[in-house]
């Protein structure tokens, strides 16, 4: 005789999301702080919807496909366990895919870095109805969202509906998400702001992190703590743009024959991510090309080495944060080519980089997030000072370390 397991959604989801959960509008948008439950709630909702609507299918989208496994895919597997329905779902990793066993409905995973796979989505059973866009702030160009929006269409049975669930941290008030979903009223849109204060599953230690942030970094607390829009002004690097480029194309090679590698590493572990910036520098055109990144918490030195080798960067020379000589020695022992950065006056390096144009490959989503909010600090009177804010700048530091060799003219200027 089968055992019936009852799960109360109100207990699983918790407070703060009742109206979001019930909404059937086409766009269901949540900007929220860290620990606001936006991603976990979106994941539970998607699993619940697939099981409620037998002809529905889902798709999870991020700007870069490779970031889906450790975000949406992991969150959805957690949601399946949370709802106690593991026996009803099958997970596949190559390619990423979740299948609801009783009906064959699927949740697919796509990155916007492969436009053909976004615009030609098909399912075997039923209709593609639910789309979850996670970390939507990574999508800098609204046209890319429009392309996805237009791909979910067509007549549906009466009980089905198409819905986009859009979740993100509100790092920049200049982002198109603000103008489209928050600055104007729209009958097709349900938009809310949430923060950690509605998360009853946080511990006392978790709350202490936000209390410390409020005291010591009030600007960051407004965004990462309360979910308010980040007001971006006084950017350190203004001369940058996002652009697709191919280092191996004949056109690129012809245009940049003297390209030099510039790979930097900023160590992190528990609270901060390890940040690796893979860059190239053209001495003739004075352009810096940001080609790839590694950005992850909890990486041991061995994992750093393994991840970089897996990404294809096992032979490059890296310059790393000299504050961790033990880590540098360990990486050398593993076979990595790495040396300590000189780490001179930060402003010398910043000013050198400011004299160049920075072109960022679209896959470098964390670099784009950092550079688009890397601003000058202010004193206690609110006046701008000649020093960058020391927060969320791990890839900015890694870029600076990697470029040190190019800053030398007979002597180190940085």
N, C-alpha and C positions, 0 to 999 in steps of 0.2 A: 504494500500500500504506500503510495507516494506521500511524502511529508510536505505539507504546505507551509511555506515561509512567508510571513507577512512583514512588509516593510512600510513604515509610515514616511512618506516623502517629506512631510513637515519636519520630521526629526532628522532625516538625512541631509536635507538642504539647509535647514535652519532659517533664521530670520533675515529679513531685508530683501528677499527676492520673490515674494509671492506674486506681485503684479507682473514681473518679468517672466516668471514661469508660466503664467496663464496666458500671456499675450500671444495672439496669432497674427499680429501685424507682419508685413513683409520684412521690415528691418527692426531687429531687436538689438539695441546698442547699449553696451555697458562700458563706460570709462571708469576705472577704479584704481585705487591705490594698491600697493603690495598687500598680500594677505587679506584681500577683500572678498574672497571666495568666487570671484567672477569666472575664473577658468574651471574650477571644480563644479560650479553650478551649471555652466554651459555644457560640460561633459555629461553630467547626470541627466540634464534635460534632453540631450541628443539621444542617449541610450534609451531613455524613457519613451521618447517620441517614436523611435524606430519600432519599439515593441507595441506601442499603442496603435500605430497606423500600418496595417499589414502590407500596403503597396508602396510605402515610402522607402527612400534610400537617402543616405547622407554623404556629404563630402566635407573634409576638413582641409583648410587652405592656410598656408603661410607664404610669405614672400619667397622663401628658399626651402626647397623640399627637404634637404638634409636636416633641418631643424625640427621636423615634425615628429620624429621618433621619440625624442626625449621630452616633447611637450604634449601635443594633442593625443598622440597614440598612447603615451604613458598615462595621461589623464583619463582617457576613455577606458583603459584597462582597469584603472583604479575605480572608476565609476561602476563598472560591471561588478567588481568585487563588493563595492559599497552597497549595491542594490541586491547582492546575493544571487546573481543570475549567471555565475561563471559557467555552469553546465549548459547554458543556452547559447553561448557565444564561442566563436573560433577566431583566434588571432593569427595572422600571417605577417611575416616581416619582410618578405621579398617577393613582390612589392608590399608595402604596408597596406593592410586590409583587415577589416573586421566583418565577420559574417554572422548573422542571426540564424542559428541552426534550424529552428522550426520552419522558416519560410524561405531562406536563402537571400533575404535582404542584406544589403551591404553598406558599410561606411568606407568610402574611398579617401585617399590622401593625395593631395597634389600641391606642387609648389608653383608660384607664379613666375619662377625662373624658366619654366617650360611652357610657353603660351599655347602650343599645339595640344598639349594634354589637358589644358584648362578648357579650351573651346570645343573639344571633341569628346566630351564625357558621355558615356553611355552605360546603362545598367541592363542586366538580363531580366530582372523581375521588377515590375512596377515602374515607378517614376523617381527621378532625382528631385527631392523636395526640400531637404534641409542642408544648409551650408553654414559651417562654423568657420569664421575667419579669426584666427588667434593672433595676438600681437599685431593688430591691424595698423598700428602707427608705422610699422616697417614699410608699408605700401605708400611711397611718397607721391606717386602719380595717380590722381583720381581716375585717369583713363583706364588704368589697369583694373581698378575695381569695376568700372563700367563694363569692361569686356566680360568679366566674370558674371556680373549682374544680368547681362543680356543672354548668357548661356543657359540660365535656368528659366525656362519658359514653357508654354504649351498648356492645353486644356487638361484639367485634372478631374478625377471623380469628386463628387460633392463634398465628401468628408476630408479631402486632402487640401493642403495649402503649401505654397512656397514660402520659406522663411530664411533670412540671413541673420545669423547671430554673430555680432561683431564685438570683440572684446579687446581692450587695449589699456595701456598706461598713458595718461595724458601729458606726455613730456613737453609738447610744444603747442602753444596757442595759435601758431601759424599753420597748423596742419589742416588739410582739407576736411578731415573728419569733423572738426569743430563747426565749420561753416555749413556743412551738408546736413549734419544730424542734430546739432545742438543750438545753432543760432537762429533757426527758423522752425516754426511749427509745421508738422506734416502728419496727415491722418494715417499714412502708411508706416510711420516710425514710432517706436517706443524707445525712448532714450533715458537712461538714468546714470547717476554717479553714486558709486559705493566706496566704502573704505573699511579699514580693519576694525572699526568700532562696531560693525554689524556681524563680526565673526566671533560667535560664542565658542568656537573650538580652539581659540588661541590660549596659550598658557600665560602665566604671570611673567615668565621670562620673555615671551614674545612681545607682550605689552611694554616691557621695560626697554626693548630695542627702540620702539617708537617714541617712548618718553625721552630717551637719550637723544634721538634724532631731533625732536622738537626743541630741546634745550640747546643743542650744539650746532644744528644745521637747519634753522627754521625754513629756509628757502626750499630745501629738499623735502622737508616735512609736508609742506603745502601740496606737493605733487605725490611723493611716494607714501605719505601718511594719510592725507585727507582726500586725495584724488582730484584736487583742483588742477586747472590747466597750468602748465609751466609757461611763465611769461619769459619769452626768449628775447633778450636785448643785450647789446654789448658783446656780441660773439667774438671769440678770440680769432677764429679762422673764418673769414668771410668769403675768401676766394676758393670755393670748392664746389664740386658738382658731382652728381651721380651719373655714371655713363657706362654702358656696356663696352668692353674692349677685349680683344683677343691678342695676347702676347705673341702667339705663334703665327698670326696671319702675315702674309708677305707685305701687305700695306703698312701694318704697324711696325714691323721690323725695318722697313725702308725709311719710315718716318722717324724712328727712334733707334738709330744704329749703335748709339753709345749708352744704352740702358744699363744701369747697375742695380744689383740687388740690395735691399735694405730691410733686414728682418730683425724685429725687436721683440723682446719678451719681458712682460711684467708679471711677477709671481703673485699668486693668490692662493687661497684654499677654502677656508670655511665661510668667512663673511664676504670676501671679494673674489671675483673670478680670476683665474689665470688668463692673461690676455696676450695673444701673439698677433703681431701685425706683419703680414707679408707684403712688402712694398717694393717698388722699383723707382729709380730716380734717373731722369734725363738731364744731364748737365747742360746740354745745349738749349733745350726749350724751357729749362727751369720748371719742369713738371714732376710731380710726385704721383705715382700710380699705386693706389691701394688695391691690391689684387685678391687677398684672401685673409682670413682671420680664424683664430681659435679663441673661444670665449666661454669658459666653463669653470664652475666651482668644483671643489673636491678632487682636483687632479693631483696625484702624487707626482714626483719627478719622473718616475718610471712611466706613468700614464701620459705625461706631457710628451716624453720622447716617443712613445708608441703612437699617440694621436698624430703627431707631426709626421712621423714616418708613414702612417696610413694615408695622410693627406697628400703625400708625395714630396715632403720637404725634409727628407732624411740627410741631405748632403749640403744644405745651405748653411752659411755662417750666421749665427745669431748673436746679437748683443743684448745682454740681460741685466736686470736690476742688480747693481753691485751690492746692495744691502743684504743679499743672500748668497755669500760666497760658498757656503756649504752645499746649497742647491746647485750652483754652477759646477762645482767639482763633481757632484754626483751625476749630473747630466753628461759631463765629459767622460766619466767612467763608463757610462752606458753607450758611448760612441757618438754623442752629439757634438757638433762643432759649435761651441759657444764660448763667449768671452764676456767679461764684466764691462758694463757701460761706464764711462767716466763720470757721468752725472754731474756736470758742472752747474752753473747758474741756470735755472729753468728758463728764465727770460731770454737768455742768449739763444737757446735752442728754439724757443717759440718765435722770436723775431726772425731767425733764419728761415724757418718754415713759412712764415707769413709772406716772405718775398717770392713764394712759389705758388703755382696753381696745383690744387689737389684734385685728382680725378679718382672717384671711388667706384669700384665695381659693385653692381647691385646686390651681389651675394653677401657683401660685408654689412649686414644689417645692424650689427652692434656698433660698428665703427660709425655708421651714419647716425645712429641714435646719439652717440657720444659727441660727435663733432657738431651736431645741430643744436646741442645745448651746452657746449663748452664755452663758458662766459667768464668775463672778468669779475673778480671779487669786489666787494664793497666794504668800506670801513664802518664803524659803529654809527656814523652820521648818514650813511646811505650813499656816500660818494664813491665812485669807481676808483679802484687802485690798480697799479700796474702789476697785477698778479692774478693768474687764473684761479678759479674756484677749485679747491682740492676735493672733488667729489665726482664719482662716475667718470673718471678720466683715465681708466686703465689702458685703453687702446691709444689714447693720446700720448701717454707716457711711453708705451711700447713703440709707437711710431717715432718718437723723438730719439729713443735709444738706437733704433735701427738705422737712423739717418746720420748718426754721429760721424761716421767715417767720411761722409760727403760734406760735412761742415768744416773739414780741416784744410787749411791753406798754410802749409809750412808749419803750423802749430794748431793745437786745438783751440777753437774759439768758443767751444761749449764744454 
